[in-house]
Amino acid sequence: MVRFSRTQSSKKLWKKWKKKAPKVPDITCPVIDDVISRIEKHQQKDKVMSQYQWDIIQRRMEQLRTDNELLRESGIYWYNICKEHYKDIKD
């Protein structure tokens, strides 16, 4: 069981945990909006999408996949930190 004073020791622990935490990605809503907008433009005009347009959408979707993975890792990290140390605080 870890006992610590709430001021200095808890700040040190917080900094330690935060330093080890996975990176949280930037806000992804603008990327999602951009992909939807590009697809809607082609659908409304009943146009065939060029390879260039397709490549742009594909890159943006892959970036969203990467950002989603980072967000998931961050959530799991912080969940595990809380789960581990809740027992110490509770006791």
SVG drawing of the C-alpha trace seen along z (x, -y; Angstrom):
<svg xmlns="http://www.w3.org/2000/svg" viewBox="-27 -21 35 23">
<polyline fill="none" stroke="black" stroke-width="0.4" points="0.0,0.0 1.3,-3.4 0.7,-6.3 1.5,-9.8 0.7,-13.3 -1.8,-14.8 0.3,-17.7 3.9,-16.9 3.7,-13.2 0.5,-13.2 1.9,-15.9 5.0,-13.8 2.9,-10.7 0.7,-12.7 3.7,-14.1 5.2,-10.6 2.0,-9.1 1.4,-11.9 5.0,-11.7 4.5,-8.0 1.0,-8.5 0.5,-7.9 0.0,-10.9 -3.6,-12.1 -4.3,-13.0 -5.6,-16.3 -9.3,-16.9 -10.4,-14.7 -13.8,-16.2 -12.5,-18.5 -10.9,-15.5 -14.2,-13.6 -16.1,-16.6 -13.7,-17.0 -14.0,-13.3 -17.8,-13.5 -17.8,-16.7 -15.6,-15.3 -17.8,-12.2 -21.0,-14.3 -19.7,-16.5 -19.1,-13.6 -22.4,-11.9 -24.4,-15.1 -22.8,-15.8 -23.0,-12.1 -19.3,-12.3 -16.7,-9.5 -14.0,-10.1 -10.5,-10.6 -7.6,-8.5 -6.2,-11.7 -9.4,-12.4 -9.6,-8.8 -6.0,-8.9 -6.7,-12.0 -9.7,-10.4 -7.8,-7.2 -4.9,-9.1 -7.3,-11.0 -9.1,-7.8 -5.8,-6.1 -4.9,-9.1 -8.2,-8.8 -7.5,-5.1 -4.1,-6.0 -5.6,-8.8 -8.3,-6.3 -5.6,-3.8 -3.8,-6.5 -7.0,-7.6 -7.7,-4.0 -4.2,-3.4 -4.5,-6.6 -7.9,-5.6 -6.6,-2.1 -3.5,-3.6 -5.4,-6.0 -8.0,-3.4 -5.3,-1.0 -3.5,-3.8 -6.8,-4.6 -7.7,-1.0 -4.2,-0.3 -4.1,-3.3 -7.7,-3.5 -7.0,-0.6 -4.2,-2.7 -6.5,-5.7 -9.4,-3.6 -7.5,-1.9"/>
</svg>
